[in-house]
């Protein structure tokens, strides 16, 4: 699952993007920002069509199909030779992911015309919608009419047993510098480019590894220093530090509740 993150990708990508949409989100005080979602797609072309229809910019780098949105990159190809996904996002620790748009009803009309499978919001809400890909990635769409761009990354929604939610919020604060907050009386934790949200599940959910959303990714300023911090906190690396063919340092961990996480050292902007 070797990847090149935003700095290299923005240089290598074969399309032109406006400054607002191309600009990656800044690092927080812990030197962390949102990076990517990595899918294990059954049908890469079908998923690419959906994400492009939603306003993403498709390109290939490192032999993989990718779609770039403000705040997040989506990688569509699973690891070479990997088995089909073991299940959708629902039923896993990461139940769904979310985007923010400036007008839900306008975007829905555009997306349906482009063949994107869109479902209405809960209880007739007009400021909410859902996209469910054929292989089971559930995506919540919410509205911010003051947002300058049509669409951007907004959240990753964890479903956890209620007693573990405060622990998870605190863990992401300690390890990734996520700022604890509340939204609609529920706990959240903010990292540039993404809000981590927590919802009560009746029982522990399946780990993400092997599901259609195999892992999420964060970018860091200094990966070797970050790994030393992980080791000081007794966090085991699932895959040790390595450098991919584009010179990007990568490592993997799993959070205590089963979310598989890739950590990348973002190349300096040029």
N, C-alpha and C positions, 0 to 999 in steps of 0.2 A: 504494500500500500504506500509506495513511495510517491510523494507528491511535491510539487513546488508551490509555495504559497504566494500570497498576493504580490509581493514585490517583483518576483521573477515573472509571474504570470501576466502582470500588467505590461511588462516590457515585451513579453513574447506573444501576447495574444494578437490575432490577425484582424481585429476589428477596432474601429475607433469608438471611444466612449467619451461622453462629456465629463468635465472635471468633477462635477458633483457625484456622478454615478461611479466613476472609476476610483475615486479617492478612498483608500481603506480607512477604517476607523482607527483612532489613535490608541496607544497602549494606556492601560490604567497605571496606578502607582506601583503595582506589583510587576509591571512589564508584561501584561497579558492583554490580548484582544481576541475577539471572535475570529475563527478561521474558516472551518468548513463542516459540511455534513457529507459523509461518505456512504453512498448507497451500494447495495449489491443487487443491481437491476437485473430482472429477468429479460427485459427488452430495453436495451440502451436507447435505441432510436425512438421508441414510443415515449420514454421518459424525457428525452431531450426535447421532443416536440412539445410536450406539456409545459416544461419549464421555459422554453423559448416563447411559447404562447402567452405565458404569464409576464413576459417582459425581460427575461434573463438573456444574457449574451453567451452564446455557445462558442466553444473553441476546443482545440485539442492541444495537450502538452504532456510530455512524458508518456505518450502512447495511450492516454486516457481522455475520455470525453468529459468535458466540464462545462458548467453553466455558472456564470458570475452574476451576482446581484449585489447591490450596495449592502455591505456588511457581512456577506457570506458567499462562499463558493460551494457549489454542489458537484461532487465527483460521482459519476454515474456507474463506472465500471467497477465490479468487484475484483479481488485479487485474481490473477491468472490461475485457472484450474479450481477456483473456489466452487463449492457446491451451491445449488439454488438456495435462496433465503429460507430460513426455517419458519418464518412467520412475518406478519405485518408489524407496523409500529405499535398498533393497539395490542395490548397484552405484554408489551415489553416495558422496561423502566422508562424509556422515552416514548410516551404514548403518542405524541405528535409534535410537530414543529409549527412555527407561525411566521407569517409575513404581515406587514403593515402597509396599507395602500391609502391613497388620498381620497378615493371615492369607491366604495365597494361596488355599488350598483353599476357604475360606468365600467369598472374593471371586469365585472362578471359578464357584462354584455360583450365586451371585447374578447374575453377569454372563450366564451361559448362559441363565438364566431370562428375562433381559431381552433376549435375542437378540444378545448380543455374541459375535463369532466368536473363541473362545479355543482355543489349542493347548497341549498339555502342555509341560512343561519338558524340557530336554535330559537324555537318559539316565535318564528316569523321576524326575527331581527333583521333589519335592513343594513345594519352596520357590521354584519358578520356573514361569512360564507365559509365553505369547506371545499378543498380539493382533495380527492382520494385517487392516487395513481393506481393503475391496474394491478401492480404488485404490492400495494398495501401501505404506501407512505401517506399518512393522514396529515393534512396541512390546514391549519386554521388561518383565516384571513380576517383581519380587523381593520378599522378605519381611523385615520387621523387626517381630517380635512386640512390641517395646517402643514402637513408634510410637503416639502418642496418637490420630491421625486414621486413618480407613480407607485413605486414599490420598493420596499427594503426589508431586510431581515429584522424580525422582532423578537421571537422567543423560542425556547426549547422547553417543553412541558413534561416534567417528571411526574410519574404516578408512583407513590410510595406509601407504605403503611404509615398511619398518622403519627405514631410515636417517633418515627425516624425523620420526619420533615425538619424539625429544628436542627437536628444533627447534620443533615445534608446541607441546609442553608449555611450553617456555621463552617462546615468543611470546605465548601466552595469559597467562602470568604477567606479562610485561613490559607488555602492552597493557591487559589487563583485571584485573590484580591477582590472577589465579587462583593459589591456593596449591598448589605441587607436592607430590605425595605418591605413594604406591604402593598398589595394591589387588591382592591375589592375584599379587604379583610383577610387576604391570604398572603402567606410568606412568598417573597421573591428575592432574587439576588442579581444585581446588575453588573455586567461586563460590557465594555464598549462593543456595540454591534449586536448584542443579544441580552435578553432578560431570561434568567432561569426561573421557571415557575414550578410550584409544587402543589400537587393535588393528592387528596387522600385516596388510597386504594385499599380494598378490603383485605388484601393479602399481598405478599411480596410478588413482584412481577418478574418476568423472564429477563435475563441479561440481554443487552443489545447485540453482543457479538454473534454473528451468524444470521441476525434478522435482516430485513430489507434495509433498515437504517443501521448499518453495522457499528458505526462509531461517529462521534462528534469530534471536532478538532479545535484547538486553540493555538494561536500564534504567540510566541514569546520573543523578547529581545535577545536573551542570552540563555540558550538551552542548557549548556553545561552547568551554569550557575543554578538554573532552575532544577536540574536533576540533583545537585547537591542539596538543595532545599528539600526536595522530595525524600531523599535518603535520610536527612536529619529528622524527618517526620515519619520515618519507618514505612514509607510508601514504596512498594516493590514495583520495579519496572517489568511490564509484560514483555516488552522488547527493548533491548538496551539501545543506547545512543548509536546512531549510524548516520552516514551522509549519503543521500541519494545521488543519482547521476547528474542532477542539476546543482549539486553542492549545498543542498538544504539539509540541515541537521534535523533528525526526527527521533522520537521515542514514543512509547505507548504505556499507559497505565489503565487500570480499571478502578472506578470509584467504589466505595464500600457497598454500594447498592446495585452494582452491576452495569453501570454505564461505561462502555469502552471508549477511551479518550486518546486521541493522537495529539502530541505536542510538537509543534514545528518552530524552528527558528526562522523568523521572517527575514529574508535578505534585506540589507540596507537599501533604501530608495536611492535611485540614481536619476 
